[in-house]
Amino acid sequence: MSIDWGWVADQSETPLLAEARRQLHDYFDGKRHGFDLALAPVGTGYQRRVWQALCDIPPGSTRTYADIARTVGGSPRAVGGANGRNPIPIVIPCHRVVAMSGIGGYSGGDGLPTKRFLLALEGADGAADLFASRGPK
């Protein structure tokens, strides 16, 4: 299973997908900030450690790529690479990871506007500063 930013050709509803859709609707309606889904995303051991560290970031909070690297090992760049391979964005909240100098990057949806939207939806600490960041728009 993966979350895509739109419809894909080969999709059919399963109980898990129906529950994921319900929880995502609740998330976007502001009724939930975390997810309770039985998922096992496929990735390397390092990627799975990074993704677990992302899931440990409380809603409304952010961590830097360097923070995550200190937790799981590797470098901030390696953390960014694992973030980019996240197959279930939002559920694994890669949008909560920012650069030390500002908002950082984001490859989901419409890029940084989507990241800013998700952080604002969660009421992220310092979201106003991230919006004003001189990083890419």
C-alpha positions in Angstrom: 0.0 0.0 0.0 1.1 3.5 -0.7 -0.5 6.9 -0.6 -0.4 8.8 -3.9 -1.3 12.4 -4.5 -4.2 11.5 -6.8 -5.8 8.4 -8.4 -3.8 5.5 -9.8 -4.9 3.2 -12.5 -4.9 -0.1 -10.5 -6.8 0.5 -7.3 -9.6 -1.3 -5.6 -11.1 -0.8 -2.2 -10.1 -3.0 0.7 -11.1 -2.8 4.3 -7.6 -1.3 5.1 -7.9 1.3 2.3 -11.4 2.2 3.5 -10.1 2.7 7.0 -7.2 4.7 5.8 -9.5 7.0 3.8 -11.7 7.5 6.9 -8.7 8.4 9.0 -7.3 10.7 6.4 -10.7 12.5 6.1 -10.7 12.9 9.9 -7.1 14.2 9.7 -8.0 16.9 7.2 -11.2 17.7 9.1 -9.0 18.4 12.2 -10.5 15.5 14.2 -7.2 13.5 14.4 -3.5 14.1 14.2 -2.2 10.5 14.3 -3.1 7.3 12.5 -4.0 3.8 13.8 -3.4 1.6 10.7 -1.8 -1.8 10.5 0.9 -0.9 8.0 4.3 -2.3 7.1 5.9 -0.1 4.5 8.6 -1.7 2.4 12.0 -0.1 2.7 15.6 -0.7 3.8 16.3 -1.1 7.5 17.6 2.5 7.6 14.5 3.9 5.9 12.3 2.0 8.3 14.2 3.5 11.3 13.9 7.0 9.8 10.2 6.5 9.2 9.7 5.3 12.8 11.5 8.3 14.1 9.1 10.5 12.0 6.1 8.7 13.5 7.6 9.6 17.0 7.4 13.3 16.2 4.3 14.6 18.0 1.7 16.4 15.9 2.2 20.1 15.9 6.0 19.7 16.3 8.9 19.6 14.0 12.4 18.1 14.0 15.3 18.9 11.8 17.0 16.4 9.5 20.0 16.6 11.8 17.8 15.7 14.8 16.5 12.6 13.1 20.1 11.7 12.0 21.3 11.9 15.6 18.4 9.6 16.6 18.8 6.9 13.9 22.4 7.5 12.7 23.5 8.6 9.3 23.6 12.2 8.0 20.9 14.8 7.4 21.2 14.1 3.7 20.5 10.4 4.3 17.5 11.3 6.4 16.3 13.4 3.5 16.7 10.5 1.1 14.7 8.2 3.4 12.0 10.9 3.6 11.8 11.1 -0.2 11.2 7.3 -0.3 8.3 7.4 2.2 5.5 5.5 0.6 2.8 6.7 2.9 3.2 10.5 3.4 1.0 12.1 6.0 0.5 8.8 7.7 4.3 8.7 8.1 4.6 12.5 8.8 7.7 13.4 6.7 6.3 17.0 6.5 7.3 17.4 10.2 11.0 17.4 9.3 12.6 20.7 8.5 16.0 22.1 7.7 18.0 23.9 10.3 17.8 27.0 8.2 14.1 26.9 7.4 11.4 24.7 6.0 13.6 22.4 3.9 12.1 20.6 1.0 9.0 18.5 0.3 8.3 16.3 -2.7 4.6 15.5 -2.0 1.6 17.2 -3.5 2.5 20.7 -4.7 5.8 20.7 -2.8 6.5 23.3 -0.2 2.9 24.8 -0.3 1.7 21.3 0.7 4.2 21.0 3.5 3.3 24.4 4.8 -0.4 23.5 4.6 0.1 20.3 6.6 2.2 22.0 9.2 -0.4 24.8 9.6 -3.2 22.2 9.8 -1.4 20.6 12.7 -0.7 23.9 14.4 3.1 23.3 14.2 5.4 25.1 16.6 6.9 28.0 14.7 4.8 27.5 11.6 4.7 31.3 11.1 8.5 31.3 11.0 8.5 28.4 8.5 6.0 30.3 6.3 8.4 33.3 6.2 11.4 31.1 5.6 13.6 32.2 2.8 13.8 28.6 1.5 12.3 27.6 -1.9 8.6 28.5 -2.5 
